[in-house]
Amino acid sequence: MYHFNCDYLEGAHPEIMKALSETNFEQHIGYGEDRHCENAALLIKDKCGDPSVAVHFLVGGTQANTTVIAALLRPYEGVLAAKTGHISIHETGAIESSGHKVLELPGQCGKITAAQVEAAVALQGNDEHIVKPGMVYISHPTELGTLYTKEELTALYETCQRLQLPLFIDGARLGYGLMSDAADLTLKDICTLSDVFTIGATKIGALFGEAVIIKSKAHNHNFRYMIKQRGGMLAKGRLLGIQFETLMKGNLYENMAKHAIEMANKINAALKKKGIPLLMESPTNQLFPIFDNDTLKALEKDFGFALWEKVDATHFAVRICTSWATEEKMIEALIQRLLSL
């Protein structure tokens, strides 16, 4: 049976496992202050095109999101996000547990606009009885696999700058967004058009780990205290440094993401050939086909999917995820089975 439920079903890329094994008996100071973390940070700064940014390595995506948001908000502030945003629907109230409300915006295919942010701030006005918007959260790709264009992100960032709202980009799947055929944003653009963003490794080839990149010295002030308090700091920090060091050398991170996109594109082509509708078009490694109940039941005998949304009494939208480790034989088996139904 082949599973396409998510993009972190497998362990880690062989190069990462090799690097971890080869450095296993090295002795390093803990908590991310080792030479591997230092070198990984330099590699990330180089790819971002900005040597002045601060780079921190955290154990996972939820820890990264909650730490960043808790660090940037005042106690009476909330974070603007799409209703379908990861922090809204997939983090078990982690943001709210820090005392900060997620201020949901409707969103279109997972994205929010500069106009929506402006309207939300205007609606709150200076009413101290309402949670004050204190920052904006988006993910790229979005939770629905869609992408912001450079024009959209520029407008959003410029609006945030004018309203003095930090813009935080959750990049848990950033590589898949950057390597999509539809992408017109680069890593340097992401760095330029945000205040804080993450580079996710958990979903792209690592055992675990996310990098948080902070541009402003003010936002970075005492950030390590927040990492420790929020449970994001790893005692054996070198394990994060080694993984990111391996990912950022050459183009391993980009090549893994590109592979996943190519696999997803093949499935997408087969879905269209079969005439199967999509919940929305996604140019990344996540696909959301709408199967009738009989087709889904037949496919589930040999393939695993994430059940996403009930469309009506006889149709269900599922999520199909490819990853850096998805093999051609898995894709071929799924396509052959799909076309035979």
N, C-alpha and C positions, 0 to 999 in steps of 0.2 A: 504494500500500500504506500502511495506517495502522498505527502502532506504539503499543502500550500496555505496553511492557516495563517502563518506570519513569516517574517523575514529574519527570525532569530531562533529557528528550530535546531540548527546545527551548532557546533562548538565554535571553533575559530579557524581562520585561514592557516594552512600548514606553516607559512613563514612566521606567523606569530607564535605558534606552538614551538617552532624551532628556536626562535629568539628567547622565549621564556625558558626553554630547557638549557640552552647554552649559557645563560646568565644565572642559572638556578643557585649556584654556590657563591656568587658574588655577594659581598657585604656592602650594604648601602644604608645611609641614614634614612629614617622613615618619614612618613607624612608628606610625600611628594617633593622633598627637598634633595633628591638624589640627582646624579648626573644624567640619568636616562630621561627623567621628567624635564630637566633643564634643556636637554638637547631636543626633545620632542616639542617643547614650547618654541624653541628657535625655528624649527622646521615649520610649525604652524604659522608663526609670525611671517616667515618668508613667503609662504603660500598666500597669506592674506595681504601681503604687500605693505605691511605696517609694523615696523619694529617696536612701536610704542605701546601696543596693546598688551594687556595682562592676560595670561593664560593659566587656567586652573583645571586640574583633572579631578573629576568626581566619579563616584562608583556607578551611577546610573541616571536615567532620564528624569525620574520623579524627584530624586534628590536634587538634581540640577535645577529643575523648574521651581521647586519650592524654595530653594536657597536663594536663587536670583530674585524671585518675586518678594520674598520676605525681606531681603536686604535693601531693595529699592523703594519699598512702600513705607509710608508713615502709617501709624495704627488706624487712622480713620480713612485710609484710601483703599480702593479696589483696583482690579486689573481688567481692562476691556479685552474681550476675546470673543471669537465666533462661538455660537451656541454648540457647534460641532467640534470645537477645539479640544485638544487632548486634555488640557487642564480642566475642561468642563465636564467631560464624559468618561475619562479613563484613568483618573488618578484618585478615585475614592475620597474626594473631598480633602485632598492633601493641602491644597491652597487655603481652603476655608479653615483647616485645622490650625493654621498659623495666624488666624484672626483676620484674614483678608478675603473679601468677597470677590468672586468672579462675576464681573458685570457682562452678561451675555448680550451679544449682538446677533441679529438673524443670520447674516452671512449669505453668500451666494456660492454654491459649490465649495463650501469650506472657507471661503475668503471673506475678509471684511475690507471696507473702503475708507479712504480718507474722509469722505463726506459723512460716513457713519460715525467716525470718531469725533468729528467736529460737532455733529448733532448731539451726541451723547454728553459732551462737555457742556454745550450750551444748555441742554435740558437740566443738568445739575445746577448750573449757575453758581451762586454763592450760598446755597441752602445747606446750612450745617446739619440739617436733619436727614440728609441723603448721603450715602457713601460717595466720596469724591473720587472720580477717575484719577488714578495716579500713574498709570503706565498702560502700555498696549502690548498685548501678546499675540503673535501669529506663529504659525509653523510653516516651514517650507521644505518639502512639500506639505500640503495641508493633510488633515486626518483623512481626507477623501482622495488623496493622491494628486490633487490639482496643484498648479504652480502660479505664483505671482509673476507677472511680467516686470521688467525693469521700470516701465512707465508707472505701473500700479504701485510698486514698492517705493519709487521715488516720491510719488504724491503722498503716500502714507507717511514716509519718514519726514518729509518737509512739513507736513501738518503737525506731526508729533513734536518736531523741533519748535515750531511756532507756538504750540500750546504747552510747551515745556513738559511733555510726557515722554519718558524713555520708551524706546521701541525695542522689545525683546523678541528675537526670532529663535524659536525652538527648531534646532536642526538635527533632531534625532535621526531623520532620514535624509539629511542634507545632500549627501553624495548622490542619491537617486534623483534628486531634483536638479543638481548641477549637471549631471550626465544625460539627462533626458534629451531626446531629439528636439523637443519643443522649448528647451531652456534658452533664455536670453540673458540670464544672470550668471555671473561668475562668482567665485569665492571672494574676490576682491570687491565686487559690487556689494555682496552681502555684508562685508566688513564696513564698507563706506556708508551703507544705507541702513545702519542699525546702531544701537548703543551697546547692546549685549546680544550675543548669539551663541549657540552651541554647535559643536561638530559631534554628531553621534557616531559612536563606534560599535555599540552593542548590536545594532541592527545591520552593521556593515563590516562583518569580518572579525570582530574582536570577541573575546570571551565576555567582556563587560567594559563599561567606561564611557564617559562623555567629557568633552573638553568645553569649558566655559571661557569665552573670549570677551573681555571687557575693555571698552575704549576709554572711558572717562576715569581719571584718577579719583574723582569724587565717588563714583560708583564702586570703585575697587577698594576704597578705604575700609580696612578691617574685614575684608570679604572672607579671609581665611577663618576668622572667628565664626562667621555664619556657616561656613562649610562644616566646621567641626560640630557646632551646635545642632545642625540639621541632619547629621548622620551621613554626610557625603564624603567625609575624609577617610581615606584608606590608610591604615597603619603601614602596610607594606606598599607604599605608594609607587615604588619602582615597578610594580606589576602593571600599573596604568601607563607609566612612562614608556616602558618597553613596548607595549602594544601600540601606542600612538607613534612612537619612534619608527616602528616597523611599517605602520600604515602610511606615514607621511614621507617615507623615503621613496624617491622616484614617484611612480604613479599607481602604486598598489591600491590605494583607497579608490581612486577614480576608475581604475580598470575593473575592480570588483563590482562597483556600482553600474558601470556600463554593461557588464555581463548580465546582470539582473534585468536591466532595461531591455536588452536584446531578447531574453527569454520571455519577458512579458509581452513584447511586441508580437512574438510568434503566436502566443495564446490569443492575443487580441485579434489578430488577423483571422484565426480559426473561428472565433466567436462571431465575427462579422460575416464570414463565409456561411456560417450556419444560420445567420439571421437572428441571433440572440441579442436582445436589447441590453443596454448598460444603464445602470442607475445614473451615472454621469461619465463623461469622457475623462480618462486619466492617462496622462502621458508618462507615468512613472512605473514603478514596479508593483503597484497595487491596481487590481482590476475589480470592478463591481458588476458582474453580469447578473441578469435577472433570469433565473431558471424557473420553469414550471415545476410543480411538485414531483411529477413523474420523472422528469429529467434529473432533478436534484437527487431523488432517491436512488436512481440508477447509478449516478456518478459517485455517490457517497459509499458505494460498496468497495471502491478501489482508490478513492481520492479523498483527502481531507480538506475542508474549506472552513473559513470563519463565517458563521451565519451572521448577516449584517442587519437586514431590515426586511420585515414582512411587507410586501407590496400590496397584495390582496389575498383573497382566500386560496388562490391557486398558484401564486407566484412568490418567490423569495429571492431577495438580493443577497449574494454571498460576496465575500472578499477573497480574491485569489492573490497571494503574494509570491513573488519570486525573490531570490536572494543571490548573493555572491556564490552560493554553493549549489544552486539549482543546476541539475545536469540535463543535457539534451535528451537523454532517454526518458526522463520524467516528463518533459514537455511533449515529446512524441507520443508517449502513452496516453496522456490526457487528451491530446488533439485527436488521436485515432478513436478513442472511446467516444469523444464528443461528437465527432462527425458520423459515427456509426449509429447514433441514436435517432 
